[in-house]
Amino acid sequence: MTPTIPPPARTTRVRPDARGKLLVLPLFCYTLAVFVVPLVLLVRTSFAETVTGGIGSFTLEHYERFFTTRFYWQVLLTTLVLSLLASLIVAVFGVPYAYGLLRRPRGRAFFLFALIAPLLVNQVVRVFGLQILVNSINTQLEKIGVPQLPFTYSFEAVLLGQVLFLFPFMVIAVYSSLGRLPLAVEEAAATLGASRLRVFRHVVLPAARPGIIAGFVLTFTTSTGAYLIPRMLGGGNVTTVPLLIYNDVSQGQSIAMAAVVGLVLTIIVVPILRLGTGRER
């Protein structure tokens, strides 16, 4: 008697494109929940009358107030100038620092630790420590009759804080980009008669360009959204967009006006984010 072989069990086969969609689903849900939905609510709030207990009817009053009030333009300009200056300064000092880490193995572990260690400390503690340091220096300068440093409750103080706190992000971005540059390329340029400055300008900087762009985008967008540093180091003398939004919301002045200011800043920052995610041509 010939044994009967049962037919193979049917298995549900998932097409490769379907599996790819399933893998993207968590990221899609996360983006929808933390970006798309809040952005839609932000737009809705910016066009609504703020009434007691909720949101009223459609109005353009808040946009008209923003574009016709000089104060809001000054706050927006202060935020953008502060972020731009901080990003440029950390780029100027961050690129040589990252290059030195890459080409000087001796002491690399120490300098990497010195770069990363502050990120492990709470930001409030770091800002407070910076305040104590600046106040101590100014106290000693006052005793010897030397003009004090302009780093107490001023624009310069906020800029200093932004530079110090954003510096590691720029260095890390440039360091990872320069890690793909072979040492033989620099040696070949030096063999052909290029000076160290020419090698750095024509070989190192082009290789560091993706990292510089990524670091600039990261530092600029982080600076525009910073709240704690302008709050503690500005001392009320420097008003940025995050501080303005907080004051409008916490003091109950106008949630819709805060939404307008936040939306305008978002519209400005998004193209800069696109700069960092664009493909090299």
C-alpha positions as CSV (number, residue, x, y, z in Angstrom):
1,M,0.0,0.0,0.0
2,T,1.5,3.3,-1.1
3,P,1.6,5.8,1.8
4,T,-0.3,9.0,1.2
5,I,1.8,12.1,1.4
6,P,-0.2,15.1,2.7
7,P,0.0,18.3,0.6
8,P,2.2,21.0,2.0
9,A,0.5,23.4,4.3
10,R,-0.2,26.8,2.7
11,T,1.7,29.6,4.2
12,T,0.8,33.2,4.0
13,R,3.5,34.9,2.0
14,V,4.1,38.6,2.5
15,R,5.4,40.4,-0.5
16,P,8.6,42.3,0.0
17,D,6.9,45.7,-0.6
18,A,4.4,44.9,2.0
19,R,7.1,44.0,4.5
20,G,8.8,47.3,3.8
21,K,5.6,49.2,4.5
22,L,5.2,47.4,7.8
23,L,8.7,48.4,8.8
24,V,7.9,52.0,8.0
25,L,4.6,52.0,9.9
26,P,6.0,52.8,13.3
27,L,8.0,55.7,12.0
28,F,4.9,56.9,10.1
29,C,2.8,56.8,13.3
30,Y,5.5,58.6,15.3
31,T,5.8,61.3,12.7
32,L,2.1,61.7,12.5
33,A,1.7,61.9,16.3
34,V,4.5,64.2,17.2
35,F,4.8,66.4,14.1
36,V,1.8,66.4,11.7
37,V,-1.0,66.5,14.2
38,P,0.6,69.2,16.4
39,L,1.4,71.2,13.2
40,V,-2.2,71.0,12.1
41,L,-3.5,72.1,15.5
42,L,-0.9,74.9,15.5
43,V,-2.2,76.2,12.2
44,R,-5.8,75.9,13.3
45,T,-5.1,77.8,16.5
46,S,-3.3,80.6,14.7
47,F,-6.4,81.4,12.6
48,A,-8.8,81.2,15.5
49,E,-10.2,83.7,18.0
50,T,-9.1,82.9,21.5
51,V,-12.2,82.8,23.7
52,T,-12.7,81.6,27.3
53,G,-12.9,77.9,27.4
54,G,-11.8,77.1,23.9
55,I,-11.1,78.3,20.4
56,G,-13.5,80.7,18.6
57,S,-14.2,81.4,14.9
58,F,-11.8,82.0,12.0
59,T,-9.9,85.3,12.0
60,L,-6.7,86.9,10.5
61,E,-6.4,89.3,13.4
62,H,-3.3,87.6,14.9
63,Y,-1.4,87.5,11.6
64,E,-2.2,91.2,11.0
65,R,-1.0,92.0,14.5
66,F,2.2,90.1,14.0
67,F,3.1,91.6,10.6
68,T,2.3,95.2,11.7
69,T,3.9,95.2,15.2
70,R,7.6,96.0,15.3
71,F,8.2,94.2,18.6
72,Y,7.5,90.8,17.0
73,W,9.8,91.4,14.1
74,Q,12.5,92.5,16.6
75,V,12.1,89.3,18.6
76,L,12.2,87.2,15.4
77,L,15.3,89.0,14.1
78,T,17.1,88.6,17.5
79,T,16.4,84.9,17.5
80,L,17.6,84.4,13.9
81,V,20.7,86.6,14.3
82,L,21.6,84.8,17.6
83,S,21.2,81.4,16.1
84,L,23.2,82.3,12.9
85,L,26.1,83.8,14.9
86,A,26.2,80.9,17.2
87,S,26.3,78.4,14.3
88,L,29.0,80.3,12.4
89,I,31.2,80.6,15.5
90,V,30.9,76.9,16.4
91,A,31.7,76.1,12.8
92,V,34.8,78.2,12.7
93,F,36.2,76.6,15.9
94,G,34.6,73.2,15.5
95,V,36.2,72.3,12.2
96,P,39.8,72.7,13.3
97,Y,39.0,70.9,16.6
98,A,37.5,67.9,14.8
99,Y,40.4,67.8,12.3
100,G,42.9,67.9,15.2
101,L,41.1,65.0,16.9
102,L,41.3,63.0,13.7
103,R,44.9,63.6,12.8
104,R,46.4,63.8,16.4
105,P,45.8,60.4,18.0
106,R,47.8,61.4,21.1
107,G,45.4,62.7,23.6
108,R,42.4,62.0,21.4
109,A,40.6,60.0,24.2
110,F,41.0,62.9,26.6
111,F,39.7,65.6,24.2
112,L,36.8,63.4,23.1
113,F,35.9,62.9,26.8
114,A,36.2,66.6,27.4
115,L,33.8,67.2,24.5
116,I,31.2,64.6,25.4
117,A,31.3,64.9,29.2
118,P,29.3,68.2,29.5
119,L,26.5,66.6,27.5
120,L,26.0,64.2,30.4
121,V,25.3,67.0,32.9
122,N,21.9,68.6,33.3
123,Q,21.6,71.8,31.2
124,V,20.4,73.8,34.2
125,V,23.5,72.8,36.2
126,R,25.8,73.8,33.3
127,V,24.1,77.2,32.7
128,F,24.2,77.9,36.4
129,G,27.9,76.9,36.5
130,L,28.6,79.3,33.6
131,Q,26.8,82.1,35.5
132,I,29.0,81.5,38.6
133,L,32.2,81.4,36.5
134,V,31.4,84.7,34.7
135,N,30.4,86.4,37.9
136,S,33.6,85.3,39.6
137,I,35.7,86.6,36.7
138,N,33.9,89.9,36.7
139,T,34.4,90.2,40.5
140,Q,38.1,89.7,40.2
141,L,38.3,92.2,37.3
142,E,36.5,94.8,39.3
143,K,38.9,94.4,42.2
144,I,41.9,95.2,39.9
145,G,40.1,98.0,38.1
146,V,39.7,96.3,34.7
147,P,36.4,96.6,32.8
148,Q,34.1,93.7,33.4
149,L,33.2,91.1,30.7
150,P,29.9,91.9,28.9
151,F,28.6,88.4,29.7
152,T,26.0,89.1,32.4
153,Y,22.4,89.3,31.3
154,S,23.1,90.5,27.8
155,F,23.0,89.4,24.2
156,E,26.7,88.5,24.4
157,A,26.0,86.3,27.4
158,V,23.3,84.4,25.6
159,L,25.6,84.0,22.5
160,L,28.4,82.7,24.7
161,G,26.0,80.1,26.3
162,Q,24.7,79.0,22.9
163,V,28.3,78.6,21.5
164,L,29.4,76.6,24.5
165,F,26.4,74.3,24.4
166,L,26.3,73.8,20.7
167,F,30.0,73.3,20.1
168,P,30.0,69.4,20.7
169,F,27.3,68.9,18.1
170,M,29.3,70.6,15.4
171,V,32.5,68.8,16.3
172,I,30.8,65.4,16.2
173,A,29.2,66.1,12.8
174,V,32.4,67.3,11.2
175,Y,34.5,64.5,12.9
176,S,32.2,61.8,11.4
177,S,32.5,63.4,8.0
178,L,36.3,63.8,8.1
179,G,36.6,60.2,9.2
180,R,36.1,59.1,5.6
181,L,39.0,61.2,4.3
182,P,42.1,59.0,3.7
183,L,45.3,60.3,5.1
184,A,47.0,59.4,1.8
185,V,45.1,62.1,0.0
186,E,46.6,64.8,2.3
187,E,50.0,63.2,2.0
188,A,49.7,63.2,-1.8
189,A,48.8,66.9,-1.9
190,A,51.7,67.8,0.4
191,T,54.1,65.7,-1.8
192,L,52.9,67.8,-4.8
193,G,54.1,70.9,-3.0
194,A,50.9,72.1,-1.3
195,S,51.4,73.9,2.0
196,R,49.4,72.9,5.1
197,L,47.1,75.8,4.7
198,R,46.4,74.8,1.0
199,V,45.9,71.2,2.0
200,F,43.4,72.3,4.7
201,R,41.6,74.6,2.3
202,H,41.5,72.5,-0.8
203,V,41.4,68.9,0.6
204,V,40.1,69.0,4.2
205,L,37.3,71.6,3.9
206,P,35.7,70.0,0.8
207,A,35.7,66.6,2.6
208,A,34.2,68.2,5.7
209,R,31.5,70.0,3.8
210,P,28.7,67.4,4.5
211,G,29.5,67.5,8.2
212,I,29.6,71.3,8.3
213,I,26.2,71.5,6.6
214,A,24.8,68.9,9.0
215,G,26.3,70.5,12.0
216,F,25.1,74.0,10.9
217,V,21.5,72.7,10.5
218,L,21.6,70.9,13.8
219,T,23.1,73.9,15.7
220,F,20.9,76.5,14.0
221,T,17.6,74.7,14.6
222,T,18.6,73.8,18.2
223,S,19.5,77.4,18.9
224,T,16.2,78.8,17.5
225,G,14.3,76.6,19.8
226,A,16.4,77.1,22.9
227,Y,14.5,78.4,26.0
228,L,16.7,77.8,29.0
229,I,19.8,79.6,27.9
230,P,18.1,82.9,26.9
231,R,16.0,82.7,30.1
232,M,18.9,82.3,32.5
233,L,21.7,84.2,30.8
234,G,19.5,86.9,29.2
235,G,18.0,87.9,32.5
236,G,14.9,89.4,30.8
237,N,17.1,91.7,28.6
238,V,17.1,89.3,25.6
239,T,13.7,88.1,24.3
240,T,13.7,85.3,21.8
241,V,10.8,83.4,20.1
242,P,10.7,80.6,22.6
243,L,10.6,83.1,25.5
244,L,7.9,85.0,23.8
245,I,5.8,81.9,23.1
246,Y,6.2,80.8,26.8
247,N,5.1,84.2,28.1
248,D,2.1,84.3,25.8
249,V,0.9,80.9,26.9
250,S,1.8,81.0,30.6
251,Q,0.5,84.4,31.2
252,G,-2.6,83.8,29.3
253,Q,-2.1,86.7,27.0
254,S,-2.9,85.0,23.7
255,I,-2.5,81.3,22.8
256,A,-3.4,82.1,19.2
257,M,-0.7,84.8,19.0
258,A,1.8,82.3,20.4
259,A,0.7,79.9,17.7
260,V,1.3,82.5,15.0
261,V,4.8,83.2,16.2
262,G,5.7,79.5,16.5
263,L,4.3,78.9,13.0
264,V,6.3,81.7,11.4
265,L,9.5,80.4,13.0
266,T,8.7,76.9,11.8
267,I,8.2,78.1,8.2
268,I,11.7,79.8,8.4
269,V,13.4,76.7,9.9
270,V,11.9,74.0,7.7
271,P,13.9,75.1,4.5
272,I,17.1,75.0,6.6
273,L,16.2,71.5,7.6
274,R,15.7,70.7,3.9
275,L,19.3,72.0,3.3
276,G,20.7,69.4,5.6
277,T,18.7,66.5,4.2
278,G,19.2,67.4,0.5
279,R,21.3,65.1,-1.6
280,E,24.7,66.1,-2.8
281,R,24.7,66.8,-6.6
